[in-house]
Amino acid sequence: MRISTTMLVRSILISAVVLALVPQSAFSQLPLETRELKLQGTTSGSLIMKPAATTSSYSLTYPSAIGSVGSFMYIGATDGTLKWSNAAGGDNYVPIWDADLPGGGGIVWVDPAGASNPNWGLTGNTLSADGTLGTKNGYAINVTTNNNTRMTVASDGAIAINTTGTGGSTTTIGRTAGHTTAIDGTTNITGSTTILGTTNVNTTGTAVTTIGNTGAAATVAASTLTVSATTANITATTNVTGATTIVGTTNINSTGTAVTNIGNTSGGTAITGPIVVNGQTGNSGEVLVSKGAGNSPQWQSIASAVGIKMAGIASISAATSVTVSGVTGITATDAIIVTLASTSGSAVVATVTNVTAATGPTTTGDFTVTLSASYTGSLHYMVLGAQN
């Protein structure tokens, strides 16, 4: 059958008229298949949409309404349903996925420095409760500046501050004067250390606080060093220079056997306040008397320190004997020295002829001096006991 050009044109025109008269709803359910969709701009350029090369088909379902300003589209379900993100909460907010949102989770906008941000912000975070900065495994945390490690928190909890060669020449811990820096537990400090302000060492603990070691001397230099503690134990060689004030009970070499030296040959040793020995401060005029190696010294009067139990003068008037009474602690073995003092130059000889010993160290006795002739004048006497 032969179709002329005129008939072909008429058929196309008739089809176009029919299509124009048919309602558009009649085509709403008809799929339009094409490999590529090109949207041409009104002036220049175009937008081309085409599927990726894939062996299986999938569908993307757009939201039923347009999103708010700042929203973006994301896959909201495994069936290909697209959703709009919620509107941004503020300038510089960032999107994160929140699996706890209704419908299987969704994207929310959070303030990087806000409490709802699960990550730490570079400018800090505003928290509603205590936060945690750290690791959940056996790795350490390093804090660096200028590409140098300044502080390391090891996995076992040890904290190293400026321990490397590039860590910095000065390490300051604590605030200015008037504040307190508390350090608990075993603390090892090496190198030159400067502590400013009020410093409490083991003020509430019960463990021993040791300053110095057996390998090197411990030197403390200060214009004024105040140590206030119930018990202060200092072991090893310790050099303390400058004015030093120690308040409270202080034990120096209390359990050791080595010699404890206080003072020096040029400066001497200045002691203010009472000297307490075995809990006793001594009476006025008494001196400390050594009791030999291994024994504590004792407070004694000067006379007792040199063994003088009693000394005095007795007056004699035309008599051939005299008895001296009231000699504390006199014994039969004590030495009694007697001399006569007379302006006449008498040749009378004085002899101790009888001693009545005391019954105890605090009771008194007496002794009698017999003269070779009648004598008038003074009898000087001294009772010496054995030193102990």
Helices and strands as residue ranges (DSSP letters): H 5-21, G 24-27, E 37-40, E 46-49, E 73-75, E 82-84, E 94-98, E 106-110, E 141-145, E 148-153, E 159-161, E 180-183, E 198-201, E 218-228, E 232-234, E 238-247, E 250-252, E 287-289, E 298-300, H 302-305, E 308-328, E 335-341, E 350-356, E 364-384
